[in-house]
Amino acid sequence: MTHPEHPVTPSTGELALEDRASLRRVAGLSTELTDVTEVEYRQLRLERVVLVGVWTEGSAADADASLTELAALAETAGSEVLEGLVQRRDKPDPSTYIGSGKAQELREIVLATGADTVICDGELSPAQLNSLEKVVKVKVKVIDRTALILDIFAQHATSREGKAQVSLAQMEYMLPRLRGWGESMSRQAGGRAGGAGGGVGTRGPGETKIETDRRRIRERMSKLRREIREMKKIRDTQRSRRLSSDAASVAIVGYTNAGKSSLLNALTGAGVLVENALFATLEPTTRRGEFDDGRPFVLTDTVGFVRHLPTQLVEAFRSTLEEVVDADLLVHVVDGSDEHPLAQVNAVRQVVNDVVAEYDIAPPPELLVVNKIDAATDLGLAALRRALPDAVFVSAQTGDGLDRLRARMAEMIPPTDATVDVTIPYDRGDLVARVHADGRVDATEHTAEGTRIKARVPMALAASLDEFGTF
């Protein structure tokens, strides 16, 4: 989700003044991230925003790509991006994230543009968040990349499970950051009953408001975890039914907005929502399809990934990501029109490896699919063909390359059964019973020679039936 017109000046690590205007986006919406525990800790109203990044490694193009992606995320949340600022440092400042000098420059930019929100391209510690807000001083909210992505997920979650997962992730993120979110949070209950001195309103036993809120959040988190575990049982049951069937399981993974839902529609005619937006689809969608040889397969579209996907979301959406673990094949979709597709590939593989590693199993076979070739440049496609020689190049929009993709999928999922047409003698009733128990019988006929059966059976059983008919 990067654009070449947003370069970062390598000498200063800051967006060139004439190029800052290219980051401006107008979405016309206002969103709020409100706590779900009946206590409103803070509203993250993403309206007019200034972006801040720290360039610690990689090229200037990499730093620019990361900030441009942050701008796209802010737009998805419904913001108007006014300005972009990048600081070149060996590592983020432990106090203010960007250092005191650059923080003062940020304050001047906020005052000049009239912004009401600052979004940092990284995950801020509670101390960094507080320090940066104090430096900016004006009534401006400071949030980080994680809070922004959580806000987007909260907007797009529609199912009961999706909403519960997002709520849990939000509270896991909010819990350590309650400190400093309003002075009233630290007031302690009490009064005359307290006895000892200490000033009006500070005497007496009892919890501080922040302790009360933390306790309520933990209680709510425990309840959500129980609900998600119950919903996970239902999902596990559905998945086990699919795995016990004769249909191969294929999971579509990929960067957000790479065209996964479009590919699902093209391969199965699913009719799933397709939208040119980040994280347009959160709930996994499963549809059936058939290979050219008639073998069925089940295709599951999973949640899209992004660079530095918040760990809270990975944990909350673990039941969804488990579709990856049980798949016979991963169809890894890459946006061929993006300027940094290989970075997308690495980001997705990192998340997949993290999920699979917890189960101590090898990741499923991966088939790279470069999508949107109709929107990509010839030079970009040539570079991708050199970098990804085993990938299949397709366009879900035009249908180009889909036949090759189906053929490659069929090759990478070898048949586990065979179609047989056999006549089994009546004295071999044990084989007839095995065919009915382990196979899928299409037709049965009793003849003078024996029982004629047309069925699909496992390969091992097919070998035992070789002498009685044809395959």
N, C-alpha and C positions, 0 to 999 in steps of 0.2 A: 504494500500500500504506500509506495513511495513515488515521488515525482521529481524529475530532474530539474525542475525550475526552482528548487529550494536549496541551493548550495550553501555550504558553510565555509566561511573564509578560513583557510588553514592557518594563517598567520596569527589570528586572534582567537580562533575557536568559536567565534560569535557570528551569527547570521549577518550577512552584509545588509546595510541599511536599505539599499534599493531592492533587496530580495525579501525583506521582512514582509512587505505588502503581499507577496505571493502566498503567505501562510493564512491570510485572512479568509475566513469562511463564514457564511451566514446561513444559519439553519432555522432561526426564528422560533425555536422551542426553548422551554426552560424545564429542567428536571430537578427533582429533589431526591436525595438519599436520606431517608428518615429511619431512625431506629425502629425495630419491629417489636420492642418490648413495652410499649405504651408510654415509655419515657423518651421524649424527643431530645436526644443529646445534641444534635446539630443538623442543620440543613445544608446539604451540598448543592446549592443551586448553581448549576453550570450555565452561566449566561455569557458574560464577556470575559474571556480568559486570556492569560499570558502563559506561554509554555516555557519551561526551564529544563535544560538538560546538562549533564556532565559528561564530557568526552574524555574517557579514561584510556581507551585502547581502540585499535583499528584506524581506518582512514577517515578523512573528513567526510567522504561519501557515506560511510557507515553511520557516523554521528548524525548526518543530515537525514538519512533514511529512518533512523530511530525517532527523530523529532517529527518528521513528516507523518510517520505512523501514529505518533501521539496526537497530532492534529486531526488525523482521520478518526481516531477513537473519540476525541472531544466532539467532533461533528456528529458522530453517531449518537452521542449522549445528548445532543441538542444544544451545542454551544456555538458561539461566534469567536473564532480565534483571532486575536488582535495582533499578537507579537510573539516572536520566538527568540529565546536567548540560550546560548550554549557556552559553557565554561570549560576550558581545557585544563584538566588537572590529572595528577597521577591517580588519585582516588577521591571520592566525595569527601567534603569537609565533615568531620564528625559533629560539628556544632550546627552549621547552617546549610549543609549540603553543597553550597556553591562558594563558600568563603565570604568573609565580611565585606570585602570590596565589591564583589559582584552582587552581593545582597543589596548594598546601597544603590547600585545601578538598577537592580530590579525594582526597588522602591520608586525610583525616578520614572521608570517606564510605566509602572502601575498608575502613578499619579498623572502622567501625561496622557495615557490612553483611556483612563476612567475604568479600568478593568475591575471586576469584583471577585475574581478567582484566579489563583496561580496553581498551575498543574505541573508537578515535577516528574520528569521521566525516569523514575526509579521508585523504590519503596523507602519512604522516610521512617526513621525511628520516631517515637513520640517526642524525644528531646529535640531532634532536628525540626520537626513540625512546629513545635512551640517556639523555638529560637527564630526560625525564619518568619513566623507571624509577628514576633515582637520587633524584628528589624523592619519589616514592611510597615508595621504600625497602623496604617490606615485600615479601615474596616474591610479587609480583604481576607477571604478564606484561602488557606493553603492546603492542597490535597496532593496525593501522589498517584502514580500510575495504577496501583492496586485499587484504590478507592474509585477511580474512574471506571475501570473494567467491571468492578462490582456493581456500579451504578447501571452500566449498560446491561449486565446480566439481569438485574432487578427489573429493568424495563421489558426485557424480552421473554422472561420466564412466564409460561402460561399454564403448564400442568401443575398439579398439586405437588408432585415430587420435585419438579424444577424449582418451584417457589420455596419449598422447604430447604433444598440444597443451597439456594442463593441466600436465604435468610441465615442459615448456619454459617456460611462463609462470611457474611457481613458482620455477624456478631463476633466471630473469631478474630476478625480484623479490628473491630471497634474496642474489644475488651481492654487491651493494653494501652489504648490511646485515649481513654476517658480522662486521664490526668491533664488538667489544664484546659478542658473544654468548658470553661465557664467557672467563675469563682464560686458560684453557688454549689458546685459539686463537692467542695471541701468543707462546707458548713456542717457543724455537728449539732445533733439534737440535744436538748437538755433544758434546764431552767432552774427554778428554786430547788427542785429535788436533788440537784447535783451537789449542793452543800458547799464544796470548796470554791474558792475564787477562781478568777480566770477571765472575767469580763462578761458583759451581758451577751447572752446567746451562745456562750461557749461552755457553760457549766453543765455538769450532769453526764450521766452515762448515755450510751446509745451509739449507733453507727453514724458515720458521716454520710452525706447524701451519695457520694461516689461509691462508698462501700455498699450501700443499699442497692444502688443501680448495678454494681458488679454482681452482687448476689442474684438479683433478678435475671440478669443476662445469663449467668451460669445455669440457673434453673431452666430458663427457656431453651438454652443450648442442649441440655440433657433431654428435654422433651422432644426437641427436633431430631436429635440423634436416634431416639427410640422410634419416632415416626419413620425416619429414613430407613432404619433397619427393617421395619415391617414392610415398607414399600419395596425394599431390596429383595425380600423373600418372594414377592410376586414377580419381580423382574427375573430373579434366578429361576423360578418355575417356568416362566415363558422361554427363557434361554435354554433350559435343559430340554424342553420339548423340541425346540428347533434342533438342538445338537443330537437328540435321539432319532430324529428323522433322517431320511436318506438324502436330504438336501445339504450341499456344502454351505458353510458359513463364510461370508465375505464381509469384512468391515471396511468402510470408507473412512480414511483419516486424511487430515490435511490442514493447511493454514486456513484461518478464517477468510471467507470471501474468495476461496480458490475455485469455487464452482462444484462443490461436493453434491449439493442438492440437485443442481442441474444435471450432473452425471447420473445420479440416482434416477431421476425422471427419464433420462434418455435410455437407460439400460432396462428399466422395468415399467415405464409409463406410470410412475407412482402419482404424479400430480402434486408433489410436495411444493410448499411455498418457496419461491425463488426470488431473492431480493438482493440488489447491489448494495449491501451494507454489511458491516462487521457484526458477527454473532447474530445473524438473522434467525438461525436455527439453533436451539439449545437442546430440545428433547430429541433423543434418537428415534429415527424412523426405520422400520424394517419392511421390506417388500420382497416378494418372490419373483424369480426370473428363471429362464432356461438357457442352457448352452445350445449351440447349434446341433449337438448330438442328442438333444432331448433331456439331458440330465438337469435336474432342478438345482437352483442355488438360492440362498437367502442373502440379500444385500442390506446391510445396516449402515445408515448415515449417522456419524457421531458428531459431537460438538467440535467446533473449530478451535484450533490452537492459535497462539500468538506468542511473540517473543516475550520472555519473562512472564509467562502465565502465572498468576498468583498461586502460591502454594495452598492457600485456603480454598481456592476453586478446585484444584486438583484433588484435594481431600474430599470436599463436598460432593464432587461429581464422580467419585471413585466407582460407584455402582454403574454409572453410565460408561465410564472408560473401561470397565471390565469386559465390555463387548470385544475389545481389542485382544484380550488374553485368550478368549475361547475361539477366535476366528481361525479358519483354515488358511485364509489369505488376507493380507492387508493391501487394499488399493490406496496408495498414497498419492493424493491429487496435489499437483503443483500448479500455481498460476504462471503460465508461460509469458503473460504480458507484464508481469511485475519486473521491476528493475533489479531486484536482488532475490531471485528465486532460490538460489542455493542456500541463502540464509534461512529462508522459510523451511527448506528441507531439513536443515540441521535443527531448527527449533522444534519441529514436529517429532523428529527421531529422538530428541532428548526427552520429551514428555512420554513417548511410547516406551522408551527404555526404562524410565523411572517407574512406570506402572507395571511393566512386565517383571522388573527386578524383584518386586515384593513377593512374587509368586515363585521365584527361583526356577523359572522355566525359560527356554529360548524363545525369542520373539517369533511370531509367525512369519512365513515368507512374505516378502514385500514386492509389490509390483508398482513401480513409479509410473504415474500418468501425468503428462504435461498437458494441461487443459488450456483453453482460450487461445489456441494457435491462430484463430482468425483475427485476434486483436494484437498478436505479438509481431514484432519486426522480424524481417528475414535474418538480420544480423544476430538478434537475440536468440532466435531458434537455432541458428547454426552453432552458437556458443553452447547452448543447452544440449544439442546432439553430441557435441564433443565431451561435455562434462558428464552427461547421463546417457551413455550408449545403450543401456538396456531399457530405457524408458519408452513408453508408447505415447505418441503425440496425437491428441484428439481435440475436437471442438464439440462440446456438448451442445452448443448453440446451433451449429450447422449439421452435426452428425458426422463430420469428417473423422475418420479413424476409428469409429466405434466398432466396426466389424473386426478390425485388427485387435482391438482391446478385448472383445469377447473371446477371440481365438487364443490370445495369450492367457486370459483367465482360465480357460478350459485346459490349456497345457500345464499350468502351474497347479491345478487341482486334478490330479490323476483320478480316473474312475475307481471307485471303491466297490462297484457292483457290475454285473453283466446281465444282458438280456438273453434269456435262454428259451428255447422251444424244444422240449424234451418229452419223450414217452417213457415213463418209468414202469417197469413190470410190476404186476400186482403183488409179487412176493417181496418187493422193496418198499413196503409201506413206511419204513423209517425215513427214507429219503423224501417221500411225499410230505411227511410230517415236518421235516426240516425246512422244506421249501416254504410251507405255510407259516412256519414259526419265524424264520429268519429273512424271508424274502417278501416281495410284493407281487402277489399273484394277479395277473390280468385276465386269464381265461383258463378254464379246466374242462377237459372232455374225456369221457371214458370210452376207450376203444377195445378191440379184441386183443391187442398187444399189451395194453396197460393204460395207465392214466397219463393223458397228454396235458402238459402244463406250459403255458406261456407266462413268464415271470421275470422280475429283476431280482437277482440274488447276489450275495457277497461273492467276491472272487474265489475264495477258498471253497465255497459250496459249488460254485460253477465248475471248478476243476473236478469235483466228485461226480458231476452229472455229465461229464464230457462224453462218456461212452453211450449215453442214451439219446443224444440229439444234437442240435446245432446251436451255435451262439449268434 
